[in-house]
């Protein structure tokens, strides 16, 4: 009957017996894949789907004590259809025009984002966060290019100049007694950063000021990238007031700097990578 059924199915008897011998191994592999999928899915759900294969690789290595091959993680993600939730780019970024009294400065940084000295180059920008009740809050941040740490930030319900002045004061506290001789702060050409008083404070603090070219967000790409990831990972729209939002932002900044590993920082957190660079 085997030979007859093979003729009906148009397969060779040797091929049938080969399949029969390998079917047990295939079943074992399917079971192994499923168990690994369950483990990965638990981590994936903990991050609300906002984690890719690199993040899963680092989390698996920490939780299981040994890594899982990143190609296997990619294969399982495709096989079981779970992928990182990718944010949408905002094509309508608002650019604030400066008055004639405001002064633009050259792009001294020129996209040299591959820095190895902590405290040498900082990026700064402001983003908006819409919360419950139709309210809008504004977040000003300063990021160290070398370590990717957020070293200063200020949350405000207003876009008045005070938001950037307070951010500068926090940056000054961070760099006190350890200001790099070539310290630079880079921003876009927004109203706040071209303001004469802001530029005066930056100069007094000992920083060289640098600005992106007009309308070119790639000149400040790492800062834009941080805001994008933060908005993916913080449920800020659930906040009903500034107080609740501030707690969310404080918690996230602590997580981002101290517990959130990054693939391109040798799988370290920004704070750990700073210590690594200083020791090196």
Secondary structure, DSSP 8 states (H G I E B T S, - for coil): -HHHHHHHHT--HHHHHHHHHHHHHHHHHHHHHHHHHHHHHHHHHHTTT---HHHHHHHHHHHHSS---HHHHHHHHHHTT---------TT-------TT------SSTT-----STTSEEEEEEEEEE-GGG-EEEEEEEEETTT--EEEEEEES--STHHHHHHHHHHHHHHTT---TT-EEEE-S-HHHH-HHHHHHHHHTT-EEEE--TT-GGGGHHHHHHHHHHHHHS-GGG--SHHHHHHHHHHHHHHHHHT--BGGGTTB-HHHHHHHHHH-
